[in-house]
């Protein structure tokens, strides 16, 4: 087996092999070494075995996974695959199994939970795909609609028929060649999902004799199912918001031989068996698994008042559409992409594709059953006729592309196959922005990705404008909000005030007596805790606020009273509002919270961002509950069909899922600022990046191999930029620098004979940036009496040590190696000088532990510094 592996400056894997199956093996092995914890969690989720290492809080998911038969469905779908796709998927799994031990050894979560990496089966990727997307069809929303209809009447259901943050927020746009600077199409967008640590998408480059493709992979899944650029053709998707899963209210009875369910043709036997969910730190939980002719029970059972079954296409058709994955990689034209997606099943997506021949595609892809409209809206009675599936909805909608095509989870193209859609604001805004130019380039697209205009603020602001009799403070706040530009910018205090008023209105409406019955629904013990977020009243009010403000559900005057009370409440707060970016902070989901030592210092370490749920930059918090957000752009991409290497991409964290790895969070600063990283596909460039020239190598007992190499600005700027712009590196003084400015600085240092910059690697991974200089040729020399043989250093330790957490002695080991190298390299060097920021007590203490002695405090042009000195004869390594 011949496999070539390279990593670019962001640690993104570039894999090349002699065949498609060998390449699948390489992709699987890479997923295991870079994302072992993540993919093992997903494997256990698909099997319903996460509680065995995550504890009682995971039992709800495990129960659902067992009851809905995810693993069994994956097995069935795998058996139905054609031979070529089975072999290709199995090669991927073989690669995962080959790399898991190595990946688990590097991931501290395994030791923290006592989890031992298991073995993947050939069907495991299908199970991972199912568990990742089983809730994408939003079938729990039907439980909510049942409660609304029962407590408020059928006419009220439509007032809440809008998307929440759990399913939408994604954007995508296709600009045809007549609207671009190059004359070739551009596809761009940003899938919005819950931001996870590690991230749901991993940038990857896959090449073999049959194809050469870059794109966003889902760890644990072979190929590039959602976003890819093959050079001659590119594709991208958003969630179509289609409805393709049904819930049936069942009537069950126990018999001497088992369980029977009442259907349109009378009582029919159901399958039933018991399974045991092991739980870390608690007693095992027994789960009865019942499946009727409609599907498996996911709520209730044979002995309770409520029993609801789930019918979903992969279970019925035994088809996930995985044969489309290798077909997409082989695509060379839009027609190829179109044919590949004819066999796609789940989830149902809206697709954009374009090729270098001018081909364009805008269509829906997936398996949508043909059945009664009632099935799509509510829980339907299993025993009544008229709710059967009558085949597949064909043909699925498509539309020609006239200059620009936009997909943003709205009704539009997918209206006939869905019920709840995103409001039209994002789609309208994207089209408005794109219509402003006919010379778009890849670099221009960042302005669309990061747009913060909030059109949905209009109804609340109009109500606010109509109020009278406000207090002076409230009147002043109203004037400010009515003059606000309606942009949810990170530095805007008006955005914060608007969000505060909106949240206060949401809380008042959610507590209104009209909705008292719905407030009880979330606590109904008949519904599993897993589904209660779909029944939570306050988020439902928050995301339906516009229709609730104008829909007539509440008595006359109560809406105005709620708005009045809200603005008075916010105006009465004594403190001036903070900028939106200070309160609207990212809070990513982690299967094992606090696994990363860097996260333990508090949520303030996560960036604050601009945006809001209905902005193009859809960073979705829950108004009335919290301004923090856990949902946002889980990637951004720009596919340029003129030249693939002019394409751009970014993910929220980084390529690696290993806490402390240099590429675990190195893309976060760029992502937070709305910037993108370049796509690199030139194999000569990639090979050059993987061959650094080391000036020193040393084995350190109990620590590993430390290598020192000079910084190459062209190759290393992205890595260094990711380090120096983090909050933890604030004393380095480059936190606000652009990438270009950082590169300029290191290019200047590289041109000097008196100043040098080095990267230190531990076992092949960069862990620290050290700089050396001659004090007499530096501004420092003007601040103290320079002695002959003085030599200065700067020290920046990168993200936490590989393995999670900074182990004792980590920095000391690196300092010892570096100082030994400096002193050995030039016997004339008699004393090492360092000047950490005087406020950086940790750095000063670190130097003292290494044998340095304190000198005076001095004032440098950019900081107040504390001098520390280490004489050659005092160096422990001498």
C-alpha positions, 0 to 999 in steps of 0.5 A: 500500500502506497499512501502519501500524507502531507499537512499544510500550515493549518495541519489540514491532511492532504492524502494521496494513494494509488487507488480509491480503496487505499485512499479510503483507508488513508482517510479512515486512518487519519480520522482515527489519529486526528479525531479518535475521541470524537469518532469513538463517541459517535460510534457509541452514540450510534450503538446506544452505549455512551452512558457506559463511559459518560454516565447517567446523563447519556442514558436518554440518548442511548435509550432512543438509539436502541429503541429507534434501531439505529445500529440495526438499520445501519447493518441493513443499509450496509447489506444493501450497498453495491459491492464496490461501495461496500468495499470502499466503505470497508477500506475506510473502516480498516483505516479507522481500526488501524489508527485508533490505538495511536489516536486514543493514546494522544486523546486525554478523554480516553484516560479521563473516562476509562474508555478503551478504543473499540473496533469499528464494523463495516457498517459503523459509518452508516450508523454514525451518519444515522445518529448524526442526522436522525433529528435533522428532519425535526420530527419532535416538532410534531409533538409541539404542534400536538400540544399547541393544537390541544391547548390553543386550537388548530389555528394557533399552530401556524403562529409557531411554524418557524424554524428554531436554532436546532435545524437552520441557519445555514446559507449557500449561494451560487454566483454564475460566471456572468456575475464574477470577475473571472467569468467562472462560477463561485459557490460559497456558504456556511453550514450552521450547526451546533459548534462542537469541540472537536468540530463536525467538519474536517478539511481534507484533500483526497487524491488518487488516480481517479480523482483529486478533491478537497472538501469538508469531511465528517469524521467517521464518514468516508468521502465528502458528502456535503461540500467538495471541489474536484477542480472541474466541478464543485458542490455544496448543500444546506438543510432543505427543512423537509419533512420525511419522518412520521410519528404514529400514535399507537394502540398496543396490547400484550398477549401471551406471545408478545405485543400487538399493535392496532393498524388499519387492518386490525391487530397485528403482531409487533416485534419486541425484545429487551436490551440493557444499557450499561451506565457508568456510576449507576445501575444498568437500565433495561430498555424494551424495544418494540417495533410495529408495522409503522416503525420502532416505538420511541415514546412510551411502551405497551403498558403506558397511556402513550405510545408513539412510533417513528417511521423514517426512510432508511428503516423502511427502504434500507437505503442511506444513499451511501453509493452517492459518496464515491460517485461524488468524488468521481464527478467531473461535471454538474451532470455527474453530481446530479446523477450521484444525488439521484440516489441520495437519501438522508438528510434531505438537502438543497444542492448547489453545483457548478462546473468549469464548462458553465454547468449549474445546478440548484435542486433538492436531493433526498428521500421524501415519502409520498403521504398525507399532508397530515403526516407532515404536520402532526402525530397521526393515529396508526389505526386510521387508514390514509396515513400510509406511505405511497412511495417516494416524492418524485421528481424532487424540486429543482430550479434553473440558475439565473445569475444567482441562486440562494439557499438559506433553509427557507420555503422557496425551492423546498416548500412542497416537501416541508412544513417549518422553514426559516424566515426569508430574511437571510435569503433576501439579504444574501440576494440583496448583497450579491445583486450589488456587484457583477464582479465577485471574486472569492475574496469578496465573499467574506463580506456576505458570510459576516453580514449582520443586518437584522431585518427581523427587528422591524416588528418589535421596533415598530411597536416600540415606536408606537408607545406613549407615556414612557419614563425619561430613561425609557424614552432615551433608550427608545430614541437610541434603538429607533436610530440604530442601524439594525446591525448586530455588530460585535462592537455595538452597544445598541445591539446589546440593548435591542437584544435585552429588550427583545429578551424581556419581551420574550420572557413576558409573553412566555409567562402570559396566561394564554400560554400557561398550558403550553408551559406545562407541556415541557414537564409532561413525563410522557415525553422523554427528556431527549425531546423536551427541548422541542417542547420548551416554551421560551425558545418557541416564543423567542423564535416565533416572536415576529408572528406572535407580536402581530398574530392576534393570539394575545388580548388587545393591549397585552403586546404593547404592555409587554413591550412597554414593561420590557423597555422600562426594565432595560432602561432602569438598569444602571450599568451601561450596556456592554458591546454585543461581542462581550455578551454574545459569546461562543459556548461550544458543545463537548461530549466531555466538558472541560476535557481541554485544560485551555477551556477550564479558565472560563467561558471568557476564553471563547470569543464573542461574535457579531450576528444573530439568528436571522442575520446572515451571520447566524450565531443563534442564542436563545433570546430571553434565556441567554445571549451566549450561543452554541450554534453558528457557522460550523465551517465557511467555504468559497469554491472558485471554479476559475482556479481551485487554489483561489478557493477559501475555507475555515472551521471554528477550531482546527483540523485536529481534535486532540486537546493541546495540539497546535492545530486544535484551535489555531483557526479560531481567531480567523473564524471569529473575525470572519476571515478564511484560510487559503485552499492549497492543493499543489503537491510540490508546495505541500511536500516543501512544507513537510521538510523543515530544516532542523538546527538541533535535536535532543532526546529528553528523558521522560519528555520526548524528542525536542527539535528546533528549527528556524521560523519560515515566514512563508510556511509558518505564519498561519501557525504563529498567527493562530498562537499570537492572536489568542487571548492567552498570548496577550503579553506577546503584544500581537493579539490585534495584528492581522495575519499579514502584519504577523508575516511582515514582522517575521519576514523582517526578523528573518532578514536580520543577522542579530534577531532570530525566531525558532519553532520548537517541536516536541515529538514532531509537533510545534509547541513553542515559539522562541526568539533570540536577539543581541540586546545591543542591537535592540531597543532593550539595549537602551534600557539597561547596561549591556554586558559583553556576551549578553544574549536576549530571548523571548518565549511563547509557549503554544497551546497546552501540551499534547495529551491535554493540560500542561504537565509539570516541567513542560516549559522547563524542559523546552527552556533547558533545550533551547538555552543549551542550544544557544549557549553551545552554539556560541561560547562567547555568550555569557549571559541570557537576558529575558524581559517578560511583561512585568504583569505576567507573573507566571512568566517571571516565575517560570524564568526563576524556576529555570535559574534566572535571577531578577533584575530591575523593571524597565519601560520599553516602548510597548510595555513595562518589563521585568528583566531576568538574567541567567549566567552561563555558569548558573545554567543547569544544563551547562 
